[in-house]
Amino acid sequence: MDLYDIVIAGCGLSGATSARLLAEQGYKVLVVEQKKHIGGQIYDYRNEHGITLHRYGPHIFHTKIKQVWDFVNRFSEFSNFQHHVLSFVEGNFIPFPINRQTLNLLFGENLKTKDVSVFLQQEVQKSEYNPSLPSFRDAVVSQVGARLYTLFFEKYTEKQWNCNPDTLSSELAGRIPVRDNNDCRYFSDKYQGMPVNGYTAMVNNMLAHENIHVLLGCNYESIKNQLSAKLCVYTGELDRFFDYRFGKLTYRSVKVEFKTYEQELFQPAPVVNYPNDYDYTRITEFKQMTGEKSNKTTVCYEYPSDDGLPFYTMPNQENQHLRELYMKEVKQLEMTGKYLFIGRLAEYKYYNMDLAIESAMKRIGLWLKH
Ligand SMILES: Cc1cc2nc3c(=O)[nH]c(=O)nc-3n(C[C@H](O)[C@H](O)[C@H](O)COP(=O)(O)OP(=O)(O)OC[C@H]3O[C@@H](n4cnc5c(N)ncnc54)[C@H](O)[C@@H]3O)c2cc1C
């Protein structure tokens, strides 16, 4: 264990990015990962029908940040995949997020680009909401009106978080993306695509450096006392590091169920959301994201659940409070220069892939300068 300058707990995107950046500066890095595979949440594999599946739910790469795009392109070629989502609403497949076409299809209108914001203002004016103490519902209704809220957001949010959206914070709603044109792409970021050989292959290439050693099936806790590394980059659950001293942070999980069908294509878009029907929130057809050819197709159904692996941080006051307590401890440890807490689990914060990479780049960059 004395062979290593740095130990990294967790081999997801945050751990792999950190490992690569440190290895390129000449540090000898040991990455320990509790699972039997690399990649963390973005792990993918090819099934017996030659279809690449995302084990923990669908992942689409998109970013505005050139530095991050350049970084991932060092480790994988990317396709030019532009993501599309349809929402199954009132028996029809409707483009989502809301754009001009969505409104025209749903409301039988013939709106031009210049009409869209006026139409939405009228929808909002017709609706009741509380602007002074907004909940999630109020925040959405104040932007798009009650009809669109009910069709696209209300039940989906209930399924996703297993609670009444009135009790959720308005921050969760954020700015609802609405396009006044017919651009039906899900993301509008300049850079988007899928790694052509998959995410696991991309992460594998990141780790392919003479200064990086990866140990799979190994908990950080089981080796931490044998280490004399200069730095520990911890990317596991925040509360777990501190042995749940202040209590347990809660997550929403998702049961991901794969089904293979004896047909070439299953649905009219890579992802179809089911906001109002069924127990699952969405179905993803992977072939439509990767462009793989097969006479069968494998799709995944996502069922949100309180039990299971930690997927989404739960945005409630109790967790917010616990996070603050743990982050105070983190600050103390990080001040010693011997620890960094990086990533979605270690910071108890939702990061898209690009922001996870950007954050690791910044944090490792600062540490290297200290
Ligand atoms: C369902 C879902 C869908 C998503 N879709 C998208 C998308 O389409 N586009 C996008 O940009 N982002 C998406 N994301 C976000 C993306 O998954 C994250 O940005 C990314 O996984 C963050 O990587 P990470 O390394 O911080 O965390 P993780 O991938 O969770 O990696 C942490 C690793 O640490 C390991 N670990 C934890 N504790 C220990 C320990 N004590 N010892 C050893 N190992 C440990 C874990 O096993 C895990 O492998 C999605 C997230 C979810 C939940």
The ligand as an SDF file (V2000), in Angstrom:
LIG
                    3D

 53 58  0  0  0  0  0  0  0  0999 V2000
  -30.6650    7.2980  -13.3360 C   0  0  0  0  0  0  0  0  0  0  0  0
  -29.6140    8.3090  -13.6870 C   0  0  0  0  0  0  0  0  0  0  0  0
  -29.5160    8.7460  -14.9810 C   0  0  0  0  0  0  0  0  0  0  0  0
  -28.5670    9.6910  -15.3350 C   0  0  0  0  0  0  0  0  0  0  0  0
  -28.4980   10.1250  -16.6280 N   0  0  0  0  0  0  0  0  0  0  0  0
  -27.6000   11.0570  -16.9660 C   0  0  0  0  0  0  0  0  0  0  0  0
  -27.5230   11.5380  -18.3150 C   0  0  0  0  0  0  0  0  0  0  0  0
  -28.2990   11.1390  -19.1870 O   0  0  0  0  0  0  0  0  0  0  0  0
  -26.5900   12.4800  -18.6040 N   0  0  0  0  0  0  0  0  0  0  0  0
  -25.7270   12.9710  -17.6610 C   0  0  0  0  0  0  0  0  0  0  0  0
  -24.8970   13.8290  -17.9860 O   0  0  0  0  0  0  0  0  0  0  0  0
  -25.7430   12.4990  -16.3860 N   0  0  0  0  0  0  0  0  0  0  0  0
  -26.6520   11.5650  -16.0140 C   0  0  0  0  0  0  0  0  0  0  0  0
  -26.6750   11.0890  -14.7250 N   0  0  0  0  0  0  0  0  0  0  0  0
  -25.6440   11.5440  -13.7670 C   0  0  0  0  0  0  0  0  0  0  0  0
  -24.3710   10.6330  -13.7970 C   0  0  0  0  0  0  0  0  0  0  0  0
  -24.7430    9.3290  -13.4680 O   0  0  0  0  0  0  0  0  0  0  0  0
  -23.3370   11.2100  -12.7980 C   0  0  0  0  0  0  0  0  0  0  0  0
  -22.9110   12.4700  -13.2360 O   0  0  0  0  0  0  0  0  0  0  0  0
  -22.0880   10.3330  -12.6380 C   0  0  0  0  0  0  0  0  0  0  0  0
  -22.3990    9.0020  -12.4480 O   0  0  0  0  0  0  0  0  0  0  0  0
  -21.2590   10.8400  -11.4590 C   0  0  0  0  0  0  0  0  0  0  0  0
  -20.1590    9.9710  -11.2230 O   0  0  0  0  0  0  0  0  0  0  0  0
  -19.5540    9.8030   -9.7740 P   0  0  0  0  0  0  0  0  0  0  0  0
  -18.2310    9.1830   -9.9510 O   0  0  0  0  0  0  0  0  0  0  0  0
  -19.6110   11.0920   -9.0240 O   0  0  0  0  0  0  0  0  0  0  0  0
  -20.5430    8.8230   -9.0070 O   0  0  0  0  0  0  0  0  0  0  0  0
  -20.7540    7.2510   -9.2160 P   0  0  0  0  0  0  0  0  0  0  0  0
  -20.8590    6.9330  -10.6330 O   0  0  0  0  0  0  0  0  0  0  0  0
  -21.8650    6.8470   -8.3280 O   0  0  0  0  0  0  0  0  0  0  0  0
  -19.3920    6.5830   -8.6940 O   0  0  0  0  0  0  0  0  0  0  0  0
  -19.0880    6.3970   -7.3270 C   0  0  0  0  0  0  0  0  0  0  0  0
  -18.4420    5.0370   -7.1950 C   0  0  0  0  0  0  0  0  0  0  0  0
  -17.9110    4.9140   -5.8910 O   0  0  0  0  0  0  0  0  0  0  0  0
  -18.1080    3.5770   -5.4630 C   0  0  0  0  0  0  0  0  0  0  0  0
  -18.0370    3.6000   -4.0080 N   0  0  0  0  0  0  0  0  0  0  0  0
  -18.8640    4.2510   -3.1670 C   0  0  0  0  0  0  0  0  0  0  0  0
  -18.4310    4.1090   -1.9000 N   0  0  0  0  0  0  0  0  0  0  0  0
  -17.3150    3.3450   -1.9410 C   0  0  0  0  0  0  0  0  0  0  0  0
  -16.4190    2.8690   -0.9500 C   0  0  0  0  0  0  0  0  0  0  0  0
  -16.5880    3.1540    0.3510 N   0  0  0  0  0  0  0  0  0  0  0  0
  -15.3600    2.1000   -1.3400 N   0  0  0  0  0  0  0  0  0  0  0  0
  -15.1760    1.8020   -2.6710 C   0  0  0  0  0  0  0  0  0  0  0  0
  -16.0120    2.2430   -3.6420 N   0  0  0  0  0  0  0  0  0  0  0  0
  -17.0460    3.0190   -3.2860 C   0  0  0  0  0  0  0  0  0  0  0  0
  -19.4800    3.2430   -6.0180 C   0  0  0  0  0  0  0  0  0  0  0  0
  -19.6560    1.8370   -6.0890 O   0  0  0  0  0  0  0  0  0  0  0  0
  -19.4140    3.8870   -7.3810 C   0  0  0  0  0  0  0  0  0  0  0  0
  -18.9200    3.0090   -8.3610 O   0  0  0  0  0  0  0  0  0  0  0  0
  -27.6620   10.1960  -14.3470 C   0  0  0  0  0  0  0  0  0  0  0  0
  -27.7690    9.7500  -13.0240 C   0  0  0  0  0  0  0  0  0  0  0  0
  -28.7480    8.8440  -12.6790 C   0  0  0  0  0  0  0  0  0  0  0  0
  -28.8690    8.4260  -11.2390 C   0  0  0  0  0  0  0  0  0  0  0  0
  1  2  1  0
  2  3  1  0
  2 52  2  0
  3  4  2  0
  4  5  1  0
  4 50  1  0
  5  6  2  0
  6  7  1  0
  6 13  1  0
  7  8  2  0
  7  9  1  0
  9 10  1  0
 10 11  2  0
 10 12  1  0
 12 13  2  0
 13 14  1  0
 14 15  1  0
 14 50  1  0
 15 16  1  0
 16 17  1  0
 16 18  1  0
 18 19  1  0
 18 20  1  0
 20 21  1  0
 20 22  1  0
 22 23  1  0
 23 24  1  0
 24 25  2  0
 24 26  1  0
 24 27  1  0
 27 28  1  0
 28 29  2  0
 28 30  1  0
 28 31  1  0
 31 32  1  0
 32 33  1  0
 33 34  1  0
 33 48  1  0
 34 35  1  0
 35 36  1  0
 35 46  1  0
 36 37  1  0
 36 45  1  0
 37 38  2  0
 38 39  1  0
 39 40  1  0
 39 45  2  0
 40 41  1  0
 40 42  2  0
 42 43  1  0
 43 44  2  0
 44 45  1  0
 46 47  1  0
 46 48  1  0
 48 49  1  0
 50 51  2  0
 51 52  1  0
 52 53  1  0
M  END
$$$$
